[in-house]
Amino acid sequence: MNEYSEANRQSGRRVKGREPLVNRLFLAITVLYILVSTLFVVLAARGVSLNLPLVLGLISGELVLLIPAAVYVICARPKLRRLSERWKLPIAAVPLLILMAYCILPLISLVNVISMSLSGENAAVSLLSPMQRLPLWVSLLCVSVLPGFLEEFIFRGLFYGAYRKRRVWGAIFTSALLFGLMHMNLNQLCYAFVMGVLFCLLYEGTGSLLASMLIHAVYNGNSVLLMYLMDETSALEAESAALAGQMMGGAAGTQMLFILIILAIAALVGLAAAGGLYVAVVKVCGRGPYVKLLFQKNAIEKRRALAADSKSEGPAAAVDMAEAEETGNTKRLWGPFLWGGVLLSVGVIVWNLLAL
């Protein structure tokens, strides 16, 4: 055995059993959120009002993500080009993806209504309500385009990109859970988790982060457009509060059950349509073999072999041997750093529920 092989073997032995380095990023995001929230509470208790510009208030949540992510990229130096197997989409796939976004909406709405009954809040309304004082294009930029790019870069690029080298479905569900927990409230946690799972499947079906970025932006943009179409934001807030109250009360139980059944039927129809569109997108992108691997044993090893043999995906699809040896000797995703971030974020969610 030569010195190079021995060094690689010892390096692989050192990293065996370690959780992914990116787990520290989620802990940093959670800690920064807690610190910023605590600062605002302390200032409010002392009668100090920061009077932040409206645009800065809209993107403050994205800044809490951006700062730790930027530090992580600078320190850990992940190979950014390899966060996506391809950085382009076939033109024919774009309209199919937009249609998919609207087909998924009934499912997200159903999960949203159920989570509202559990949490008694509609977090999206409270976040979006100040937007009507801004031009539409500014709101779309702050609430649709920026989150669509940044959140997908972090959770489907950095997190899922690191996890999928170790496990398949564990990577999908763990990255989706972190995406939900990042919102720090039960209402958005529920439907963001569902969206996170769908976005990971979408990445596997296209091989491109641009696909999930597009659907994420379309979904957020749809909420912005609906908000601007409302005559008064207060009417939407009252409707949401009444809906949550009816869901939690027994007087209108039959009526709400009927509404849930209608939403469930619409969600099933929309999901079936989205499934058909997904198959079409996979064919357009030539990703059929990769999607089939999700349901096979030794999927990671087979995916590496498939990527190594493929010349159409570009250099990002080829995994170098050093990286394969480093991540291939353990399937561990969870560890102290991730557990710390998850427990802190769950604590924040519980605290917010108790404060309602």
Sequence and secondary structure as in RCSB ss.txt:
>XXXX:A:sequence
MNEYSEANRQSGRRVKGREPLVNRLFLAITVLYILVSTLFVVLAARGVSLNLPLVLGLISGELVLLIPAAVYVIC
ARPKLRRLSERWKLPIAAVPLLILMAYCILPLISLVNVISMSLSGENAAVSLLSPMQRLPLWVSLLCVSVLPGFL
EEFIFRGLFYGAYRKRRVWGAIFTSALLFGLMHMNLNQLCYAFVMGVLFCLLYEGTGSLLASMLIHAVYNGNSVL
LMYLMDETSALEAESAALAGQMMGGAAGTQMLFILIILAIAALVGLAAAGGLYVAVVKVCGRGPYVKLLFQKNAI
EKRRALAADSKSEGPAAAVDMAEAEETGNTKRLWGPFLWGGVLLSVGVIVWNLLAL
>XXXX:A:secstr
  HHHHHHHHHHHHHTT   TTHHHHHHHHHHHHHHHHHHHHHHHTT      HHHHHHHHHHHHHHHHHHHHHH
H   GGGGSS S   TTHHHHHHHHHHHHHHHHHHHHHHHHHHHS  HHHHHHGGGGGS HHHHHIIIIIHHHHH
HHIIIIIIIHHHHTTT SHHHHHHHHHHHHHTT SHHHHHHHHHHHHHHHHHHHHHS HHHHHHHHHHHHHHHHH
HHHHSS HHHHHHHHHHHHHHHHSSTTHHHHHHHHHHHHHHHHHHHHHHHHHHHHHHHHHT HHHHHHTTSTTHH
HHHHHHHHH SSS GGG   HHHHHHHHT      HHHHHHHHHHHHHHHHHHHH 
